[in-house]
Amino acid sequence: MSSGDRRGKPAMSFERPSSARAYGWMLGGKDIYPADQNILLYMLGRFPECVDIARQNRQFLYRAVRYLVEEAGIRQFLDMGCGLPTDDNVHQVAQRFNPDARVAYVDVDPIVLAHGRALLAESRARTTVVTADMRVPETILADPDVERLLDFSEPIAVLFLSVGHHLKDVDKVGRGARHVLRHIIDTVAAPGSYLAFSQVVSDDAAVGSAFAAKIDGSGIPWQSRTPAEVDGLFDGLEQVEPGLVNLVDWRPDPGQPPLQPVPEPLLRYVGATERRSSNVYEYGGILRKP
């Protein structure tokens, strides 16, 4: 039983949209509710690239975790804002290449905990899921399951995949995006640890602002950034080649496992990134702590 069961946690809500459920639906998931569908379809009317972007990020997850295990030798992972489980989750990819890899998942949505418990029933010794707010990393470090599973005296990989846009520079809950992203890697992670990151960006600040206004106005926290603004969050960390880039350009591998099929209501949006140019895309990569 994860610590999310033992202490107070957010109540499940199906009336407010959830970014985790909307993201999971674009990956072929089935756990979707009218509030999630409505906000996603509303966004796709203006920014149809979102389906491609979500799926490109999921494909990046596979390549990033494979790199971290096979080439960087990482054996433990902390996946922040993990979302609902689908195929090729972090522990499945990591343990495919090293059966001893350990993974702690963190998400604020209690529905993620419920589904995560079922997914991890047979791998609790090396995997856990914790209900917590990634905007307060100090509470995550103090969680008993995280303390049990992860050894911060050894190199670790902290993953913030497609969640950077949910972290505002100034936040009333935490202390802003830089604190959330850098606290663990800077203060407790051993040298040789890694941080994997991605978020939606736009080269055009006006387009990014319009994108953010629509999502933030729906009740889902959102801050678009330019690539240069993202780069500024990670000074002092070493970029793994090819650096921070459009995710389709981060060590592409046409032979990697395919994703689940796109749900029928979203099929019309597949390929939008190739049909139009709105300067909205997923940007990121892997960084190393010297």
Backbone as CSV, one residue per row, in Angstrom:
resi,resn,N_x,N_y,N_z,CA_x,CA_y,CA_z,C_x,C_y,C_z
1,MET,0.848,-1.193,0.000,0.000,0.000,0.000,0.880,1.238,0.000
2,SER,0.646,2.137,-0.898,1.464,3.339,-0.964,1.026,4.333,0.083
3,SER,1.892,5.331,0.318,1.586,6.326,1.333,0.356,7.131,0.982
4,GLY,-0.040,7.132,-0.295,-1.243,7.845,-0.674,-2.482,7.288,0.016
5,ASP,-2.415,6.005,0.447,-3.551,5.420,1.133,-3.591,5.820,2.602
6,ARG,-2.434,6.099,3.180,-2.348,6.265,4.616,-2.630,7.676,5.082
7,ARG,-2.509,8.654,4.243,-2.743,10.014,4.685,-3.783,10.665,3.779
8,GLY,-4.219,11.852,4.131,-5.236,12.525,3.343,-4.795,12.735,1.915
9,LYS,-5.729,12.624,0.985,-5.418,12.814,-0.421,-6.597,13.506,-1.080
10,PRO,-6.377,14.105,-2.250,-7.472,14.795,-2.918,-8.606,13.841,-3.252
11,ALA,-9.826,14.315,-3.149,-10.976,13.488,-3.524,-11.058,13.376,-5.032
12,MET,-11.538,12.222,-5.500,-11.709,12.037,-6.927,-12.770,12.991,-7.452
13,SER,-12.510,13.580,-8.603,-13.475,14.481,-9.216,-13.583,14.158,-10.690
14,PHE,-14.813,13.941,-11.139,-15.044,13.679,-12.557,-15.708,14.864,-13.236
15,GLU,-15.989,15.916,-12.462,-16.659,17.088,-13.024,-15.677,18.151,-13.489
16,ARG,-14.480,18.142,-12.927,-13.446,19.069,-13.361,-12.491,18.352,-14.302
17,PRO,-12.003,19.019,-15.353,-11.100,18.342,-16.293,-9.782,17.968,-15.641
18,SER,-9.235,16.853,-16.067,-7.957,16.355,-15.564,-6.980,16.249,-16.717
19,SER,-5.824,16.879,-16.585,-4.809,16.782,-17.639,-4.307,15.355,-17.783
20,ALA,-4.247,14.601,-16.668,-3.786,13.214,-16.733,-4.735,12.367,-17.574
21,ARG,-6.054,12.552,-17.384,-7.013,11.748,-18.140,-7.051,12.173,-19.610
22,ALA,-6.971,13.484,-19.876,-6.966,13.952,-21.261,-5.732,13.442,-21.997
23,TYR,-4.596,13.509,-21.337,-3.351,13.007,-21.925,-3.454,11.513,-22.190
24,GLY,-3.968,10.777,-21.207,-4.108,9.337,-21.389,-5.022,8.977,-22.543
25,TRP,-6.075,9.758,-22.763,-7.004,9.488,-23.873,-6.293,9.652,-25.210
26,MET,-5.440,10.644,-25.327,-4.701,10.835,-26.585,-3.718,9.706,-26.849
27,LEU,-3.349,8.984,-25.787,-2.439,7.848,-25.944,-3.187,6.536,-26.179
28,GLY,-4.507,6.608,-26.235,-5.292,5.404,-26.448,-5.954,4.866,-25.206
29,GLY,-5.886,5.627,-24.097,-6.500,5.187,-22.853,-8.017,5.275,-22.896
30,LYS,-8.656,4.584,-21.955,-10.118,4.519,-21.918,-10.722,5.294,-20.756
31,ASP,-9.901,5.746,-19.812,-10.418,6.416,-18.617,-10.590,7.903,-18.887
32,ILE,-11.717,8.224,-19.494,-11.993,9.600,-19.897,-13.433,9.939,-19.513
33,TYR,-13.662,11.175,-19.098,-14.977,11.598,-18.648,-15.385,12.846,-19.428
34,PRO,-16.684,13.190,-19.434,-17.142,14.307,-20.261,-16.370,15.603,-20.053
35,ALA,-16.022,15.935,-18.817,-15.285,17.181,-18.581,-13.937,17.161,-19.288
36,ASP,-13.271,15.995,-19.295,-11.972,15.869,-19.956,-12.134,15.952,-21.471
37,GLN,-13.141,15.235,-21.991,-13.386,15.257,-23.428,-13.715,16.665,-23.908
38,ASN,-14.551,17.354,-23.154,-14.988,18.681,-23.591,-13.828,19.655,-23.699
39,ILE,-12.970,19.697,-22.678,-11.865,20.655,-22.722,-10.851,20.259,-23.788
40,LEU,-10.622,18.946,-23.959,-9.644,18.529,-24.959,-10.147,18.829,-26.367
41,LEU,-11.392,18.492,-26.663,-11.926,18.761,-27.992,-12.002,20.259,-28.261
42,TYR,-12.268,21.032,-27.235,-12.258,22.492,-27.366,-10.855,22.978,-27.740
43,MET,-9.847,22.447,-27.068,-8.468,22.847,-27.361,-8.045,22.398,-28.752
44,LEU,-8.449,21.195,-29.137,-8.048,20.677,-30.438,-8.644,21.489,-31.579
45,GLY,-9.779,22.131,-31.334,-10.351,22.996,-32.360,-9.437,24.150,-32.725
46,ARG,-8.660,24.628,-31.771,-7.719,25.720,-32.014,-6.297,25.224,-32.219
47,PHE,-5.933,24.165,-31.504,-4.575,23.632,-31.577,-4.635,22.122,-31.834
48,PRO,-4.908,21.714,-33.079,-5.050,20.285,-33.384,-3.754,19.499,-33.220
49,GLU,-2.634,20.187,-33.043,-1.344,19.501,-32.889,-1.239,18.721,-31.575
50,CYS,-2.155,18.971,-30.644,-2.003,18.398,-29.305,-1.925,16.874,-29.314
51,VAL,-2.664,16.213,-30.196,-2.630,14.748,-30.232,-1.249,14.268,-30.644
52,ASP,-0.707,14.830,-31.704,0.641,14.450,-32.134,1.659,14.727,-31.033
53,ILE,1.549,15.890,-30.407,2.509,16.285,-29.382,2.494,15.296,-28.216
54,ALA,1.298,14.913,-27.753,1.193,13.968,-26.644,1.836,12.634,-27.006
55,ARG,1.599,12.181,-28.203,2.128,10.881,-28.609,3.643,10.952,-28.848
56,GLN,4.114,12.069,-29.348,5.564,12.240,-29.513,6.263,12.232,-28.158
57,ASN,5.612,12.832,-27.158,6.207,12.829,-25.825,6.277,11.414,-25.266
58,ARG,5.217,10.630,-25.485,5.225,9.263,-24.971,6.313,8.429,-25.651
59,GLN,6.529,8.662,-26.918,7.600,7.956,-27.616,8.965,8.389,-27.091
60,PHE,9.087,9.664,-26.739,10.327,10.155,-26.135,10.584,9.468,-24.804
61,LEU,9.530,9.234,-24.020,9.696,8.550,-22.739,10.437,7.231,-22.925
62,TYR,10.037,6.457,-23.916,10.681,5.161,-24.153,12.167,5.349,-24.463
63,ARG,12.469,6.263,-25.366,13.870,6.458,-25.762,14.704,7.015,-24.617
64,ALA,14.106,7.925,-23.828,14.832,8.528,-22.716,15.148,7.495,-21.638
65,VAL,14.147,6.703,-21.255,14.371,5.710,-20.210,15.343,4.645,-20.698
66,ARG,15.228,4.228,-21.939,16.174,3.252,-22.485,17.595,3.793,-22.425
67,TYR,17.773,5.053,-22.812,19.103,5.662,-22.734,19.615,5.666,-21.294
68,LEU,18.757,6.092,-20.370,19.182,6.219,-18.982,19.602,4.878,-18.390
69,VAL,18.941,3.797,-18.765,19.292,2.480,-18.250,20.499,1.907,-18.991
70,GLU,20.412,1.875,-20.307,21.440,1.181,-21.091,22.754,1.950,-21.186
71,GLU,22.682,3.249,-21.391,23.900,4.019,-21.620,24.389,4.763,-20.385
72,ALA,23.464,5.278,-19.578,23.860,6.031,-18.389,23.970,5.154,-17.145
73,GLY,23.439,3.922,-17.202,23.552,3.008,-16.069,22.660,3.341,-14.889
74,ILE,21.579,4.095,-15.112,20.672,4.462,-14.027,19.780,3.280,-13.661
75,ARG,19.604,3.080,-12.350,18.803,1.953,-11.866,17.600,2.392,-11.041
76,GLN,17.421,3.705,-10.848,16.288,4.168,-10.046,15.744,5.461,-10.630
77,PHE,14.408,5.554,-10.595,13.688,6.626,-11.271,12.625,7.203,-10.350
78,LEU,12.448,8.531,-10.440,11.362,9.227,-9.768,10.581,9.958,-10.847
79,ASP,9.379,9.463,-11.140,8.562,9.982,-12.248,7.520,10.936,-11.692
80,MET,7.721,12.228,-11.910,6.880,13.274,-11.334,5.738,13.631,-12.281
81,GLY,4.498,13.606,-11.756,3.352,13.885,-12.608,3.178,12.806,-13.653
82,CYS,3.194,11.552,-13.217,3.289,10.406,-14.132,2.051,10.220,-14.998
83,GLY,0.863,10.623,-14.530,-0.352,10.428,-15.311,-0.871,9.008,-15.224
84,LEU,-1.968,8.758,-15.933,-2.588,7.440,-15.909,-1.739,6.425,-16.661
85,PRO,-1.658,5.192,-16.163,-0.844,4.176,-16.833,-1.425,3.745,-18.170
86,THR,-0.521,3.565,-19.143,-0.894,2.994,-20.440,0.113,1.885,-20.728
87,ASP,0.593,1.785,-21.959,1.643,0.831,-22.278,3.004,1.491,-22.130
88,ASP,4.022,0.666,-21.918,5.397,1.147,-21.814,5.529,2.297,-20.821
89,ASN,5.026,2.047,-19.602,5.267,2.978,-18.510,6.740,2.911,-18.117
90,VAL,7.175,3.854,-17.288,8.599,3.955,-16.978,9.138,2.652,-16.405
91,HIS,8.429,2.040,-15.451,8.981,0.817,-14.854,9.032,-0.332,-15.865
92,GLN,8.078,-0.363,-16.799,8.092,-1.433,-17.794,9.258,-1.283,-18.756
93,VAL,9.537,-0.057,-19.157,10.677,0.170,-20.043,11.980,-0.068,-19.292
94,ALA,12.124,0.525,-18.115,13.369,0.397,-17.362,13.665,-1.058,-17.022
95,GLN,12.651,-1.796,-16.562,12.872,-3.178,-16.144,13.027,-4.115,-17.335
96,ARG,12.632,-3.661,-18.514,12.908,-4.440,-19.725,14.408,-4.505,-19.979
97,PHE,15.102,-3.424,-19.653,16.540,-3.359,-19.908,17.375,-3.639,-18.668
98,ASN,16.771,-3.526,-17.489,17.425,-3.910,-16.234,16.326,-4.315,-15.254
99,PRO,16.137,-5.625,-15.054,15.044,-6.094,-14.196,15.111,-5.564,-12.769
100,ASP,16.276,-5.071,-12.340,16.414,-4.578,-10.976,16.103,-3.084,-10.841
101,ALA,15.727,-2.428,-11.924,15.434,-0.996,-11.863,14.250,-0.732,-10.930
102,ARG,14.322,0.382,-10.203,13.291,0.759,-9.235,12.658,2.079,-9.676
103,VAL,11.330,2.164,-9.530,10.598,3.339,-10.007,9.569,3.762,-8.972
104,ALA,9.599,5.064,-8.624,8.554,5.660,-7.789,7.783,6.654,-8.645
105,TYR,6.481,6.450,-8.757,5.600,7.338,-9.510,4.950,8.337,-8.554
106,VAL,4.782,9.574,-9.015,4.137,10.613,-8.216,3.095,11.314,-9.075
107,ASP,1.863,11.437,-8.543,0.838,12.218,-9.234,-0.164,12.702,-8.194
108,VAL,-0.730,13.875,-8.430,-1.686,14.451,-7.492,-3.101,13.911,-7.702
109,ASP,-3.367,13.295,-8.846,-4.697,12.785,-9.167,-4.905,11.427,-8.487
110,PRO,-5.863,11.311,-7.557,-6.070,10.033,-6.873,-6.513,8.910,-7.801
111,ILE,-7.049,9.248,-8.972,-7.416,8.210,-9.931,-6.162,7.502,-10.438
112,VAL,-5.066,8.239,-10.539,-3.796,7.629,-10.933,-3.376,6.594,-9.899
113,LEU,-3.548,6.915,-8.624,-3.209,5.964,-7.565,-4.029,4.693,-7.698
114,ALA,-5.336,4.842,-7.921,-6.201,3.673,-8.007,-5.782,2.753,-9.148
115,HIS,-5.503,3.342,-10.312,-5.090,2.518,-11.452,-3.665,2.015,-11.279
116,GLY,-2.817,2.838,-10.675,-1.437,2.427,-10.468,-1.314,1.236,-9.554
117,ARG,-2.153,1.183,-8.501,-2.110,0.036,-7.596,-2.354,-1.265,-8.341
118,ALA,-3.335,-1.259,-9.229,-3.646,-2.476,-9.986,-2.498,-2.843,-10.919
119,LEU,-1.922,-1.839,-11.591,-0.833,-2.096,-12.526,0.389,-2.650,-11.825
120,LEU,0.656,-2.176,-10.597,1.892,-2.521,-9.911,1.745,-3.682,-8.938
121,ALA,0.612,-4.374,-8.995,0.337,-5.416,-8.002,1.439,-6.458,-7.924
122,GLU,2.084,-6.741,-9.053,3.084,-7.803,-9.077,4.512,-7.276,-8.993
123,SER,4.683,-5.970,-8.821,6.046,-5.433,-8.806,6.248,-4.425,-7.680
124,ARG,5.553,-4.617,-6.549,5.626,-3.654,-5.459,7.032,-3.539,-4.861
125,ALA,7.808,-4.603,-4.934,9.142,-4.556,-4.324,10.037,-3.546,-5.020
126,ARG,9.774,-3.278,-6.294,10.650,-2.383,-7.071,9.919,-1.183,-7.639
127,THR,8.625,-1.056,-7.348,7.832,0.035,-7.924,6.757,0.471,-6.943
128,THR,6.503,1.773,-6.887,5.424,2.282,-6.047,4.803,3.495,-6.718
129,VAL,3.591,3.842,-6.271,2.925,5.052,-6.751,2.429,5.830,-5.541
130,VAL,2.720,7.125,-5.535,2.437,7.990,-4.398,1.542,9.136,-4.861
131,THR,0.489,9.418,-4.104,-0.345,10.577,-4.390,0.247,11.781,-3.671
132,ALA,0.798,12.712,-4.426,1.422,13.901,-3.853,1.508,14.970,-4.936
133,ASP,1.717,16.192,-4.507,1.811,17.331,-5.414,3.278,17.575,-5.748
134,MET,3.637,17.420,-7.009,5.036,17.599,-7.396,5.530,19.015,-7.143
135,ARG,4.606,19.956,-6.946,4.997,21.342,-6.683,5.585,21.523,-5.283
136,VAL,5.483,20.491,-4.458,6.058,20.539,-3.114,7.004,19.341,-2.976
137,PRO,8.177,19.405,-3.585,9.069,18.236,-3.613,9.534,17.787,-2.242
138,GLU,9.548,18.687,-1.268,9.981,18.303,0.069,9.094,17.207,0.653
139,THR,7.791,17.256,0.385,6.893,16.232,0.911,7.123,14.892,0.221
140,ILE,7.509,14.938,-1.028,7.785,13.695,-1.763,9.027,13.020,-1.208
141,LEU,10.050,13.802,-0.920,11.282,13.233,-0.369,11.046,12.593,0.993
142,ALA,10.059,13.100,1.737,9.774,12.574,3.074,8.798,11.404,3.046
143,ASP,8.286,11.053,1.888,7.304,9.969,1.813,7.965,8.629,2.157
144,PRO,7.350,7.820,3.015,7.967,6.553,3.414,8.246,5.608,2.260
145,ASP,7.365,5.551,1.277,7.598,4.651,0.147,8.759,5.132,-0.722
146,VAL,8.866,6.440,-0.898,9.999,6.982,-1.656,11.295,6.716,-0.905
147,GLU,11.287,6.927,0.407,12.484,6.661,1.211,12.868,5.186,1.170
148,ARG,11.866,4.312,1.160,12.130,2.876,1.120,12.730,2.441,-0.202
149,LEU,12.243,3.017,-1.290,12.571,2.497,-2.616,13.807,3.130,-3.227
150,LEU,14.042,4.414,-2.964,15.090,5.139,-3.668,16.232,5.514,-2.736
151,ASP,17.452,5.408,-3.245,18.658,5.743,-2.498,19.309,6.946,-3.171
152,PHE,19.161,8.119,-2.559,19.650,9.334,-3.183,21.163,9.507,-3.050
153,SER,21.824,8.585,-2.373,23.288,8.616,-2.348,23.877,8.017,-3.622
154,GLU,23.020,7.375,-4.417,23.420,6.834,-5.713,22.717,7.620,-6.816
155,PRO,23.284,7.636,-8.033,22.645,8.395,-9.122,21.205,7.963,-9.357
156,ILE,20.375,8.935,-9.648,18.944,8.723,-9.871,18.531,9.534,-11.089
157,ALA,17.444,9.147,-11.718,16.849,9.953,-12.792,15.519,10.501,-12.303
158,VAL,15.365,11.816,-12.353,14.101,12.480,-12.009,13.439,12.882,-13.323
159,LEU,12.213,12.452,-13.531,11.512,12.675,-14.798,10.389,13.691,-14.617
160,PHE,10.396,14.717,-15.463,9.302,15.684,-15.543,8.845,15.710,-17.003
161,LEU,8.093,14.711,-17.413,7.763,14.544,-18.826,6.383,15.102,-19.131
162,SER,6.358,16.102,-19.992,5.141,16.791,-20.411,4.378,17.369,-19.225
163,VAL,5.103,17.826,-18.210,4.472,18.490,-17.075,5.044,19.884,-16.840
164,GLY,6.122,20.244,-17.524,6.723,21.553,-17.289,5.759,22.695,-17.519
165,HIS,4.855,22.533,-18.502,3.892,23.593,-18.791,2.846,23.751,-17.686
166,HIS,2.732,22.774,-16.783,1.817,22.915,-15.648,2.473,23.629,-14.471
167,LEU,3.752,23.941,-14.590,4.498,24.587,-13.512,4.686,26.060,-13.854
168,LYS,4.075,26.910,-13.068,4.191,28.340,-13.321,5.432,28.910,-12.638
169,ASP,5.949,29.981,-13.198,7.129,30.611,-12.611,6.840,31.125,-11.213
170,VAL,5.618,31.579,-10.988,5.181,32.007,-9.663,3.949,31.188,-9.316
171,ASP,3.994,30.447,-8.207,2.926,29.520,-7.875,2.525,29.699,-6.422
172,LYS,1.223,29.710,-6.165,0.747,29.923,-4.798,0.866,28.675,-3.938
173,VAL,1.116,27.502,-4.562,1.266,26.268,-3.789,2.731,26.019,-3.457
174,GLY,3.567,25.961,-4.488,4.981,25.744,-4.271,5.743,27.053,-4.344
175,ARG,6.979,26.966,-4.801,7.800,28.165,-4.923,8.201,28.424,-6.368
176,GLY,7.392,27.973,-7.287,7.649,28.244,-8.686,8.351,27.107,-9.398
177,ALA,8.352,27.191,-10.742,8.843,26.107,-11.588,10.291,25.743,-11.291
178,ARG,11.164,26.727,-11.154,12.576,26.410,-10.949,12.793,25.612,-9.665
179,HIS,12.101,25.987,-8.602,12.241,25.235,-7.351,11.760,23.797,-7.525
180,VAL,10.621,23.623,-8.181,10.081,22.275,-8.380,11.050,21.418,-9.195
181,LEU,11.541,21.983,-10.273,12.393,21.211,-11.179,13.790,20.951,-10.623
182,ARG,14.306,21.875,-9.830,15.708,21.798,-9.429,15.940,21.320,-7.993
183,HIS,14.920,21.326,-7.142,15.156,21.041,-5.728,15.804,19.672,-5.518
184,ILE,15.228,18.638,-6.095,15.744,17.291,-5.858,17.092,17.091,-6.530
185,ILE,17.209,17.480,-7.790,18.452,17.251,-8.516,19.594,18.064,-7.908
186,ASP,19.304,19.263,-7.402,20.357,20.131,-6.874,20.731,19.814,-5.436
187,THR,19.751,19.415,-4.616,20.021,19.338,-3.179,20.242,17.932,-2.642
188,VAL,19.608,16.912,-3.214,19.751,15.571,-2.635,20.254,14.521,-3.611
189,ALA,20.122,14.737,-4.907,20.556,13.733,-5.878,22.079,13.675,-5.935
190,ALA,22.600,12.466,-6.065,24.046,12.276,-6.142,24.595,12.819,-7.457
191,PRO,25.862,13.243,-7.485,26.489,13.585,-8.774,26.352,12.426,-9.753
192,GLY,26.159,12.758,-11.032,25.916,11.720,-12.026,24.456,11.377,-12.170
193,SER,23.587,12.085,-11.430,22.146,11.903,-11.598,21.673,12.652,-12.833
194,TYR,20.458,12.316,-13.275,19.913,12.897,-14.502,18.538,13.479,-14.258
195,LEU,18.178,14.444,-15.104,16.843,15.020,-15.110,16.335,14.978,-16.547
196,ALA,15.207,14.302,-16.753,14.574,14.269,-18.076,13.376,15.190,-18.042
197,PHE,13.233,16.012,-19.085,12.223,17.069,-19.050,11.615,17.251,-20.430
198,SER,10.305,17.583,-20.445,9.669,18.041,-21.681,8.477,18.908,-21.335
199,GLN,8.183,19.845,-22.230,6.992,20.678,-22.074,6.621,21.274,-23.429
200,VAL,5.367,21.702,-23.543,4.902,22.365,-24.754,5.512,23.765,-24.804
201,VAL,6.063,24.114,-25.956,6.648,25.447,-26.148,6.126,26.033,-27.454
202,SER,6.433,27.313,-27.646,6.184,27.963,-28.927,7.305,28.953,-29.182
203,ASP,7.794,28.997,-30.413,8.786,29.999,-30.793,8.166,31.385,-30.835
204,ASP,6.856,31.437,-30.974,6.111,32.689,-31.045,5.434,32.911,-29.698
205,ALA,5.913,33.905,-28.947,5.382,34.139,-27.605,3.883,34.429,-27.618
206,ALA,3.386,35.093,-28.659,1.954,35.412,-28.739,1.124,34.143,-28.903
207,VAL,1.605,33.216,-29.739,0.906,31.942,-29.920,0.916,31.166,-28.610
208,GLY,2.066,31.144,-27.936,2.157,30.452,-26.663,1.222,31.030,-25.624
209,SER,1.092,32.352,-25.605,0.191,33.001,-24.650,-1.259,32.646,-24.938
210,ALA,-1.630,32.589,-26.215,-2.999,32.228,-26.581,-3.294,30.789,-26.185
211,PHE,-2.330,29.914,-26.396,-2.467,28.509,-26.026,-2.668,28.398,-24.516
212,ALA,-1.828,29.099,-23.761,-1.903,29.036,-22.301,-3.209,29.605,-21.781
213,ALA,-3.672,30.697,-22.380,-4.893,31.337,-21.901,-6.091,30.404,-21.990
214,LYS,-6.178,29.627,-23.065,-7.301,28.715,-23.227,-7.282,27.601,-22.182
215,ILE,-6.093,27.019,-21.945,-6.032,25.904,-21.004,-6.117,26.399,-19.569
216,ASP,-5.368,27.435,-19.250,-5.377,27.964,-17.894,-6.783,28.443,-17.525
217,GLY,-7.482,29.001,-18.504,-8.837,29.472,-18.255,-9.827,28.354,-17.985
218,SER,-9.466,27.126,-18.359,-10.343,25.981,-18.116,-10.172,25.408,-16.726
219,GLY,-9.181,25.916,-15.992,-8.944,25.405,-14.643,-7.743,24.501,-14.532
220,ILE,-7.046,24.231,-15.648,-5.831,23.426,-15.625,-4.645,24.390,-15.645
221,PRO,-3.805,24.413,-14.605,-2.677,25.349,-14.580,-1.773,25.166,-15.798
222,TRP,-1.397,26.278,-16.422,-0.600,26.171,-17.653,0.242,27.425,-17.850
223,GLN,1.505,27.220,-18.218,2.359,28.324,-18.629,3.181,27.877,-19.826
224,SER,2.897,28.465,-20.963,3.712,28.202,-22.145,5.040,28.938,-21.995
225,ARG,6.074,28.395,-22.624,7.389,29.031,-22.621,7.990,28.943,-24.020
226,THR,8.962,29.772,-24.274,9.768,29.626,-25.477,10.894,28.652,-25.164
227,PRO,11.534,28.075,-26.184,12.688,27.211,-25.910,13.761,27.898,-25.078
228,ALA,14.018,29.174,-25.339,15.045,29.891,-24.577,14.660,29.990,-23.103
229,GLU,13.374,30.176,-22.820,12.927,30.245,-21.429,13.093,28.897,-20.741
230,VAL,12.839,27.810,-21.454,13.073,26.481,-20.887,14.554,26.290,-20.611
231,ASP,15.399,26.640,-21.572,16.842,26.481,-21.387,17.319,27.182,-20.124
232,GLY,16.736,28.351,-19.838,17.153,29.119,-18.679,16.862,28.453,-17.352
233,LEU,15.972,27.461,-17.335,15.655,26.748,-16.102,16.735,25.750,-15.705
234,PHE,17.625,25.423,-16.645,18.531,24.297,-16.419,20.009,24.665,-16.489
235,ASP,20.323,25.920,-16.223,21.727,26.316,-16.218,22.487,25.522,-15.162
236,GLY,23.717,25.151,-15.474,24.546,24.377,-14.553,24.444,22.884,-14.729
237,LEU,23.461,22.408,-15.479,23.339,20.988,-15.785,23.863,20.726,-17.187
238,GLU,24.430,19.557,-17.404,25.008,19.202,-18.702,23.940,18.586,-19.598
239,GLN,23.797,19.093,-20.809,22.822,18.550,-21.736,23.376,17.309,-22.437
240,VAL,22.606,16.237,-22.407,22.967,15.020,-23.141,22.659,15.246,-24.617
241,GLU,23.560,14.880,-25.482,23.341,15.058,-26.924,22.044,14.396,-27.368
242,PRO,21.257,15.050,-28.225,21.513,16.296,-28.955,21.080,17.559,-28.223
243,GLY,20.962,17.525,-26.909,20.560,18.694,-26.151,19.053,18.801,-26.003
244,LEU,18.581,19.992,-25.655,17.148,20.253,-25.555,16.636,20.655,-26.933
245,VAL,15.700,19.873,-27.459,15.259,20.015,-28.845,13.780,19.660,-28.954
246,ASN,13.199,19.880,-30.136,11.893,19.306,-30.452,12.014,17.794,-30.251
247,LEU,11.086,17.192,-29.512,11.252,15.793,-29.125,11.357,14.839,-30.308
248,VAL,10.794,15.202,-31.446,10.920,14.305,-32.595,12.369,14.202,-33.053
249,ASP,13.206,15.156,-32.626,14.613,15.163,-33.026,15.530,14.597,-31.951
250,TRP,14.975,14.123,-30.830,15.810,13.577,-29.767,16.013,12.076,-30.008
251,ARG,17.126,11.753,-30.645,17.514,10.361,-30.912,16.357,9.546,-31.484
252,PRO,15.787,9.974,-32.603,14.628,9.266,-33.173,14.944,7.808,-33.469
253,ASP,13.955,6.950,-33.276,14.116,5.515,-33.500,12.829,4.977,-34.126
254,PRO,12.789,4.839,-35.451,11.563,4.345,-36.104,11.211,2.916,-35.721
255,GLY,12.143,2.201,-35.092,11.891,0.813,-34.723,11.391,0.622,-33.305
256,GLN,11.132,1.713,-32.579,10.677,1.536,-31.206,9.235,1.044,-31.178
257,PRO,8.788,0.450,-30.062,7.431,-0.115,-30.008,6.371,0.939,-30.314
258,PRO,5.303,0.551,-31.035,4.233,1.504,-31.356,3.355,1.777,-30.147
259,LEU,2.655,2.898,-30.197,1.692,3.239,-29.154,0.350,2.570,-29.439
260,GLN,-0.555,2.621,-28.463,-1.919,2.149,-28.680,-2.586,3.006,-29.751
261,PRO,-3.572,2.451,-30.462,-4.275,3.235,-31.481,-4.944,4.469,-30.895
262,VAL,-5.056,5.497,-31.714,-5.730,6.724,-31.302,-7.235,6.465,-31.246
263,PRO,-7.918,6.934,-30.191,-9.381,6.762,-30.138,-10.057,7.408,-31.343
264,GLU,-11.147,6.828,-31.802,-11.806,7.274,-33.036,-12.130,8.777,-33.047
265,PRO,-12.620,9.378,-31.932,-12.936,10.816,-31.985,-11.725,11.709,-32.229
266,LEU,-10.523,11.157,-32.058,-9.311,11.963,-32.198,-8.546,11.687,-33.493
267,LEU,-9.036,10.750,-34.290,-8.298,10.348,-35.494,-8.066,11.520,-36.451
268,ARG,-9.025,12.411,-36.535,-8.921,13.513,-37.487,-7.754,14.445,-37.180
269,TYR,-7.255,14.387,-35.935,-6.182,15.306,-35.536,-4.784,14.707,-35.724
270,VAL,-4.713,13.413,-35.992,-3.412,12.773,-36.179,-2.734,13.345,-37.420
271,GLY,-1.469,13.707,-37.287,-0.723,14.265,-38.409,-0.831,15.772,-38.549
272,ALA,-1.494,16.422,-37.590,-1.671,17.873,-37.697,-0.344,18.620,-37.674
273,THR,0.663,18.070,-36.969,1.956,18.746,-36.922,2.640,18.763,-38.290
274,GLU,2.236,17.854,-39.171,2.811,17.811,-40.517,1.994,18.644,-41.502
275,ARG,0.721,18.875,-41.175,-0.163,19.588,-42.096,-0.160,21.097,-41.895
276,ARG,0.264,21.555,-40.705,0.234,22.975,-40.445,1.416,23.363,-39.561
277,SER,1.703,24.633,-39.520,2.817,25.120,-38.709,2.314,26.228,-37.796
278,SER,2.139,25.888,-36.511,1.680,26.885,-35.556,2.758,27.236,-34.543
279,ASN,3.936,26.636,-34.701,5.034,26.868,-33.762,4.709,26.411,-32.346
280,VAL,3.854,25.407,-32.205,3.587,24.787,-30.913,4.078,23.352,-30.988
281,TYR,4.976,22.977,-30.074,5.542,21.629,-30.112,6.094,21.266,-28.737
282,GLU,6.418,19.999,-28.574,6.977,19.513,-27.307,8.501,19.589,-27.388
283,TYR,9.084,20.163,-26.361,10.515,20.474,-26.341,11.140,19.877,-25.083
284,GLY,12.321,19.320,-25.210,12.954,18.774,-24.010,14.162,17.945,-24.331
285,GLY,14.537,17.129,-23.344,15.718,16.293,-23.478,16.142,15.788,-22.122
286,ILE,17.411,15.422,-22.013,17.970,14.868,-20.777,19.168,15.709,-20.354
287,LEU,19.241,15.981,-19.053,20.340,16.760,-18.495,20.997,15.958,-17.375
288,ARG,22.295,16.190,-17.182,23.081,15.442,-16.187,23.655,16.388,-15.138
289,LYS,23.590,15.955,-13.890,24.223,16.693,-12.801,25.708,16.347,-12.764
290,PRO,26.600,17.313,-12.917,28.051,16.994,-12.910,28.500,16.387,-11.584
